[in-house]
Amino acid sequence: MVVAVIPARYASTRFPGKPLVDLWGKTMVRRVWERVCQAASVARVIVATDDERIYEEVHRFGGEVVMTRADHRSGTDRCAEVASLLPRAEIVLNIQGDEPMVLPMQIDQLVQTLREAPSCSIATLARRISALDELFNPNAVKVVLSLTGQALYFSRHPIPYVRGTAPEEWLRATAFYKHLGLYAFRRSALLQVAALPAAPLEQAEALEQLRWLTHGYTIAVGMTESESIGIDTPEDLQRLLASPPPKDFAP
């Protein structure tokens, strides 16, 4: 069974209360939940929160919600708490509650990527970078891959470094890939990585997936052409609302 968990935290440093902001007539957490529910591969969708306001909102629109501890280091750790209650789950997805534009086909591709990589414990998605501003944006996490499609390293810095080439020519010289923050875990691996101590590379880059790589977990990476737009700040929200709503975002 595939279970999708949507961690939704109210006390965001950069944008407090963002799961409850209005997106064309519905809260953001509801928009994410509705998109995830459309994925054919997902049998169950659960919102995981530590806030009564989010809990009540999910309960109001008929979603399944679990109240979790407030001291988790990350959304992945919050997902692991929910996974510990689901012994029948084979694969557990971490779909962040601030990704309202995530596509059902991306979620299905994420599940397929893990199913097709039996030697891997975790799967995620990436897409090719085509713009220099994105390449050099530290908030756009980059990933480099092995020949078999497994992650070798993630960084906020452009990787690889293209020696002997001016930075403005790097995109013409080689392929760069942006990591999309969606994850599929085998349940046993999720419970294990949530218990791991922090790693130096993780602390240096502020990227939790480096903890998993440091401890020897393999991450399969599927390629997508679609972006998944995260809402990290009020400015991100305003940029999204300035565009027409997707056709399935009826009030």
Sine and cosine of phi, psi and omega as CSV:
sin_phi,cos_phi,sin_psi,cos_psi,sin_omega,cos_omega
0.00,0.00,0.68,-0.73,0.06,-1.00
-0.98,-0.21,0.83,-0.56,0.02,-1.00
-0.89,-0.46,0.78,-0.63,0.08,-1.00
-0.99,-0.16,0.79,-0.61,0.05,-1.00
-0.93,-0.37,0.74,-0.67,0.01,-1.00
-0.93,-0.36,0.99,-0.14,0.06,-1.00
-0.95,0.31,0.78,-0.62,-0.06,-1.00
-0.72,-0.70,0.94,-0.35,-0.09,-1.00
-0.93,-0.36,0.72,-0.69,-0.02,-1.00
-0.98,0.19,-0.65,0.76,-0.19,-0.98
-1.00,0.07,0.81,0.58,0.08,-1.00
-0.94,0.34,0.67,-0.74,-0.02,-1.00
-0.91,0.42,-0.71,0.70,-0.08,-1.00
-1.00,0.07,-0.36,0.93,-0.07,-1.00
-0.44,-0.90,0.97,0.23,-0.01,-1.00
-0.86,0.51,0.67,-0.74,0.08,-1.00
0.98,0.20,0.20,0.98,-0.13,-0.99
-0.89,0.46,-0.48,0.88,0.05,-1.00
-0.88,0.47,-0.32,0.95,-0.06,-1.00
-0.97,-0.24,0.07,1.00,0.03,-1.00
-0.93,0.36,0.41,-0.91,-0.06,-1.00
-1.00,0.08,0.77,-0.64,0.12,-0.99
-0.84,-0.54,0.99,-0.10,0.03,-1.00
0.80,0.60,0.72,0.70,0.14,-0.99
0.99,-0.13,-0.07,1.00,0.05,-1.00
-0.67,-0.74,0.43,-0.90,0.02,-1.00
-0.93,0.37,0.42,-0.91,-0.03,-1.00
-0.88,0.48,-0.66,0.75,-0.01,-1.00
-0.89,0.45,-0.55,0.84,0.06,-1.00
-0.94,0.34,-0.64,0.77,0.04,-1.00
-0.87,0.49,-0.69,0.72,0.03,-1.00
-0.89,0.45,-0.73,0.68,-0.01,-1.00
-0.84,0.54,-0.70,0.72,-0.02,-1.00
-0.91,0.42,-0.64,0.77,0.03,-1.00
-0.91,0.42,-0.70,0.72,-0.03,-1.00
-0.90,0.43,-0.60,0.80,0.01,-1.00
-0.89,0.45,-0.36,0.93,0.01,-1.00
-0.99,0.17,-0.20,0.98,-0.02,-1.00
-0.95,0.31,0.81,-0.59,-0.08,-1.00
-0.92,0.39,-0.44,0.90,-0.10,-1.00
-0.99,0.12,-0.18,0.98,-0.13,-0.99
-0.99,-0.13,0.80,-0.59,-0.02,-1.00
-1.00,-0.03,-0.42,0.91,-0.10,-0.99
-0.47,-0.88,0.66,-0.75,-0.01,-1.00
-0.84,-0.55,0.81,-0.59,-0.06,-1.00
-0.76,-0.64,0.78,-0.63,0.14,-0.99
-1.00,0.02,0.74,-0.67,0.01,-1.00
-0.91,-0.41,0.86,-0.51,-0.06,-1.00
-0.63,-0.78,0.25,-0.97,0.10,-1.00
-0.87,-0.49,0.28,0.96,-0.12,-0.99
-0.81,-0.59,0.75,-0.66,-0.04,-1.00
-0.89,0.46,-0.56,0.83,-0.03,-1.00
-0.91,0.41,-0.66,0.75,0.05,-1.00
-0.94,0.35,-0.66,0.75,0.03,-1.00
-0.83,0.56,-0.73,0.68,-0.03,-1.00
-0.92,0.40,-0.60,0.80,0.02,-1.00
-0.91,0.42,-0.70,0.71,0.01,-1.00
-0.91,0.42,-0.67,0.75,0.05,-1.00
-0.88,0.48,-0.62,0.78,-0.03,-1.00
-0.89,0.45,-0.68,0.74,-0.04,-1.00
-1.00,0.03,0.08,1.00,0.14,-0.99
1.00,-0.06,0.23,0.97,0.03,-1.00
-1.00,0.07,0.29,-0.96,0.08,-1.00
-1.00,0.04,0.73,-0.69,-0.08,-1.00
-0.64,-0.77,0.60,-0.80,0.03,-1.00
-0.82,-0.57,0.74,-0.68,0.08,-1.00
-1.00,0.08,0.84,-0.55,-0.05,-1.00
-0.92,-0.39,0.10,-0.99,0.05,-1.00
-0.90,0.44,0.38,-0.93,-0.03,-1.00
-1.00,-0.08,-0.09,1.00,-0.15,-0.99
-0.97,-0.24,0.33,0.94,-0.01,-1.00
-0.94,0.34,0.57,-0.82,0.01,-1.00
-0.96,0.29,-0.46,0.89,-0.13,-0.99
-0.38,-0.92,0.15,-0.99,0.09,-1.00
-0.90,0.44,-0.53,0.85,0.03,-1.00
-0.89,0.45,-0.67,0.75,0.03,-1.00
-0.90,0.43,-0.58,0.82,0.05,-1.00
-0.91,0.41,-0.65,0.76,0.07,-1.00
-0.88,0.47,-0.61,0.79,-0.01,-1.00
-0.91,0.42,-0.60,0.80,0.05,-1.00
-0.88,0.48,-0.67,0.74,0.04,-1.00
-0.92,0.40,-0.68,0.74,-0.01,-1.00
-0.87,0.49,-0.52,0.86,0.01,-1.00
-0.91,0.42,-0.32,0.95,0.01,-1.00
-1.00,-0.06,0.00,1.00,-0.14,-0.99
-0.83,-0.56,0.96,0.28,-0.06,-1.00
-0.90,0.44,-0.34,0.94,-0.03,-1.00
-1.00,0.04,-0.14,0.99,-0.01,-1.00
-0.95,0.32,0.75,-0.66,0.07,-1.00
-1.00,-0.02,-0.73,0.68,-0.01,-1.00
-0.81,-0.59,0.70,-0.71,0.03,-1.00
-0.87,-0.49,0.80,-0.60,0.01,-1.00
-0.99,-0.15,0.60,-0.80,0.13,-0.99
-0.94,-0.35,0.97,-0.24,0.02,-1.00
-0.91,-0.41,0.95,-0.31,-0.14,-0.99
-0.87,0.49,0.59,-0.80,-0.04,-1.00
-0.96,0.28,-0.01,1.00,0.06,-1.00
-0.92,-0.38,0.45,0.89,0.01,-1.00
-0.88,-0.47,0.91,0.40,-0.11,-0.99
-0.93,0.37,-0.29,0.96,-0.04,-1.00
-0.99,-0.12,0.14,0.99,0.04,-1.00
-0.85,0.52,0.65,-0.76,-0.07,-1.00
-0.99,-0.14,0.64,-0.77,0.07,-1.00
-0.81,0.58,-0.60,0.80,-0.01,-1.00
-0.93,0.37,-0.48,0.88,0.08,-1.00
-0.92,0.39,-0.64,0.77,0.02,-1.00
-0.90,0.43,-0.69,0.73,0.04,-1.00
-0.90,0.44,-0.63,0.78,0.04,-1.00
-0.91,0.42,-0.61,0.79,0.03,-1.00
-0.87,0.50,-0.72,0.70,0.02,-1.00
-0.90,0.44,-0.69,0.72,-0.01,-1.00
-0.89,0.46,-0.63,0.78,0.00,-1.00
-0.86,0.51,-0.67,0.74,0.01,-1.00
-0.95,0.32,-0.65,0.76,-0.01,-1.00
-0.89,0.46,-0.55,0.84,-0.04,-1.00
-1.00,0.06,0.06,1.00,0.01,-1.00
-0.80,-0.59,0.96,0.29,-0.10,-1.00
-0.88,0.47,-0.35,0.94,0.00,-1.00
-1.00,0.10,-0.11,0.99,-0.05,-1.00
-0.98,-0.21,0.52,-0.85,0.01,-1.00
-0.99,-0.13,-0.33,0.94,-0.13,-0.99
-0.64,-0.77,0.50,-0.86,0.12,-0.99
-0.70,-0.71,0.44,-0.90,0.06,-1.00
-0.49,-0.87,-0.06,-1.00,-0.02,-1.00
-0.81,-0.58,0.38,-0.92,0.08,-1.00
-0.52,-0.85,0.31,-0.95,0.11,-0.99
-0.65,-0.76,0.41,-0.91,-0.04,-1.00
-0.95,0.32,0.66,-0.75,0.02,-1.00
-1.00,0.06,0.70,-0.71,-0.02,-1.00
-0.84,-0.54,-0.08,1.00,-0.06,-1.00
-0.83,-0.56,0.67,-0.74,-0.03,-1.00
-0.90,0.43,-0.60,0.80,-0.03,-1.00
-0.90,0.44,-0.55,0.83,0.06,-1.00
-0.95,0.30,-0.64,0.77,0.00,-1.00
-0.85,0.53,-0.64,0.77,-0.08,-1.00
-0.99,-0.17,0.18,0.98,0.05,-1.00
-1.00,0.05,0.88,-0.47,-0.03,-1.00
-0.92,0.39,-0.28,0.96,0.06,-1.00
-0.99,0.14,-0.21,0.98,0.10,-0.99
-0.99,-0.12,0.97,-0.25,-0.10,-0.99
-0.98,0.22,0.74,-0.67,0.00,-1.00
-0.99,-0.17,0.43,-0.90,0.03,-1.00
-0.69,-0.73,0.63,-0.77,0.14,-0.99
-0.92,-0.38,0.53,-0.85,-0.20,-0.98
-0.85,-0.52,0.43,-0.90,0.18,-0.98
-0.98,0.19,0.14,-0.99,0.04,-1.00
-0.91,0.41,-0.32,0.95,0.01,-1.00
-0.99,-0.13,0.17,0.98,0.09,-1.00
0.99,0.14,0.38,0.93,0.07,-1.00
-0.98,-0.21,0.52,-0.85,-0.01,-1.00
-0.94,0.35,0.76,-0.65,0.11,-0.99
-1.00,-0.09,-0.61,0.79,-0.01,-1.00
-0.25,-0.97,0.49,-0.87,0.11,-0.99
-0.88,-0.47,0.59,-0.81,0.01,-1.00
-0.44,-0.90,0.46,-0.89,0.15,-0.99
-0.99,0.16,-0.27,0.96,0.05,-1.00
-1.00,0.02,0.49,-0.87,0.09,-1.00
-0.86,0.50,0.80,-0.60,0.10,-1.00
-0.72,-0.70,0.67,-0.74,0.07,1.00
-0.99,0.17,0.24,-0.97,0.16,-0.99
-0.98,0.19,0.76,-0.65,-0.04,-1.00
-0.99,-0.17,0.99,-0.15,-0.07,-1.00
-0.93,0.36,0.66,-0.75,0.08,-1.00
0.98,0.22,0.20,0.98,-0.02,-1.00
-0.78,-0.63,0.69,-0.72,0.04,-1.00
-0.89,0.46,0.65,-0.76,-0.05,-1.00
-0.80,0.60,-0.57,0.82,-0.01,-1.00
-0.93,0.36,-0.17,0.99,0.03,-1.00
-0.97,-0.26,0.03,1.00,-0.12,-0.99
-0.88,0.48,-0.63,0.77,-0.04,-1.00
-0.91,0.41,-0.41,0.91,0.07,-1.00
-0.99,0.14,-0.36,0.93,-0.10,-1.00
-1.00,0.07,-0.55,0.83,-0.05,-1.00
-0.37,-0.93,0.15,-0.99,-0.01,-1.00
-1.00,-0.01,0.69,-0.73,0.11,-0.99
-0.86,-0.51,0.53,-0.85,-0.08,-1.00
-0.78,-0.63,0.71,-0.71,0.08,-1.00
-1.00,-0.06,0.72,-0.69,0.05,-1.00
-0.99,0.13,0.72,-0.69,0.12,-0.99
-0.98,-0.18,0.75,-0.67,-0.17,-0.99
-0.98,0.18,0.79,0.62,0.09,-1.00
-0.91,-0.41,0.67,-0.74,-0.06,-1.00
-0.73,-0.69,0.59,-0.80,0.21,-0.98
-0.88,-0.48,0.75,-0.66,-0.01,-1.00
-0.84,-0.54,0.62,-0.78,0.34,-0.94
-0.93,0.37,0.69,-0.73,-0.16,-0.99
-0.81,0.59,-0.69,0.73,-0.03,-1.00
-0.89,0.47,-0.62,0.78,0.01,-1.00
-0.92,0.38,-0.63,0.78,0.02,-1.00
-0.87,0.49,-0.70,0.71,0.01,-1.00
-0.90,0.44,-0.56,0.83,0.00,-1.00
-0.95,0.30,-0.73,0.68,-0.08,-1.00
-0.93,0.38,-0.47,0.88,0.02,-1.00
-0.93,0.38,-0.36,0.93,-0.02,-1.00
-1.00,-0.09,-0.05,1.00,-0.05,-1.00
-0.96,0.27,0.54,-0.84,0.11,-0.99
-0.96,0.29,0.39,-0.92,0.05,-1.00
-0.88,0.48,0.52,-0.85,-0.02,-1.00
-0.92,-0.39,0.46,-0.89,-0.03,-1.00
-0.84,0.54,-0.66,0.75,0.00,-1.00
-0.91,0.42,-0.64,0.77,0.06,-1.00
-0.86,0.52,-0.70,0.71,-0.03,-1.00
-0.93,0.36,-0.57,0.82,-0.01,-1.00
-0.92,0.39,-0.68,0.74,-0.08,-1.00
-0.99,-0.14,-0.19,0.98,-0.12,-0.99
0.84,0.54,0.77,0.64,0.02,-1.00
-0.73,-0.68,0.93,-0.37,-0.10,-0.99
-0.92,0.40,-0.45,0.89,-0.02,-1.00
-0.91,0.42,-0.35,0.94,0.07,-1.00
-0.95,0.32,-0.42,0.91,0.12,-0.99
-0.88,0.47,-0.68,0.73,-0.05,-1.00
-0.93,0.37,-0.70,0.72,0.03,-1.00
-0.89,0.45,-0.67,0.75,-0.01,-1.00
-0.86,0.51,-0.58,0.82,-0.03,-1.00
-1.00,0.00,0.16,0.99,0.17,-0.99
1.00,-0.07,0.15,0.99,0.04,-1.00
-0.99,0.16,0.62,-0.78,-0.01,-1.00
-0.99,-0.15,0.65,-0.76,-0.07,-1.00
-0.84,-0.54,0.91,-0.41,0.08,-1.00
-0.98,0.18,0.63,-0.78,-0.05,-1.00
-0.85,-0.52,0.87,-0.49,0.09,-1.00
-1.00,-0.07,0.55,-0.84,-0.03,-1.00
-0.99,-0.13,0.74,-0.67,0.05,-1.00
-0.79,-0.62,0.44,-0.90,0.08,-1.00
-0.99,-0.13,-0.11,0.99,-0.07,-1.00
-0.99,-0.14,0.60,-0.80,0.07,-1.00
-1.00,0.07,0.44,-0.90,0.16,-0.99
-0.86,-0.51,0.92,-0.38,-0.16,-0.99
-1.00,0.02,0.89,-0.45,0.05,-1.00
-1.00,-0.02,0.55,-0.84,0.04,-1.00
-0.96,-0.29,0.99,-0.15,-0.04,-1.00
-0.98,-0.18,-0.41,0.91,-0.08,-1.00
-0.66,-0.75,0.28,-0.96,0.10,-0.99
-0.85,0.52,-0.52,0.85,0.02,-1.00
-0.92,0.40,-0.62,0.79,0.08,-1.00
-0.87,0.50,-0.66,0.75,0.00,-1.00
-0.89,0.45,-0.70,0.72,-0.02,-1.00
-0.90,0.43,-0.61,0.79,0.04,-1.00
-0.90,0.44,-0.64,0.76,0.01,-1.00
-0.92,0.40,-0.70,0.72,-0.05,-1.00
-0.94,0.34,-0.29,0.96,0.04,-1.00
-0.96,0.27,-0.23,0.97,0.02,-1.00
-0.98,-0.18,0.35,-0.94,0.03,-1.00
-0.90,0.44,0.55,-0.83,0.02,-1.00
-0.94,0.34,0.49,-0.87,0.11,-0.99
-0.86,0.51,0.41,-0.91,-0.07,-1.00
-0.88,0.48,-0.50,0.87,-0.04,-1.00
-1.00,0.05,0.08,1.00,-0.01,-1.00
-1.00,-0.09,0.73,0.68,0.07,-1.00
-0.93,0.38,0.60,-0.80,0.00,-1.00
-0.86,0.51,0.00,0.00,0.00,0.00
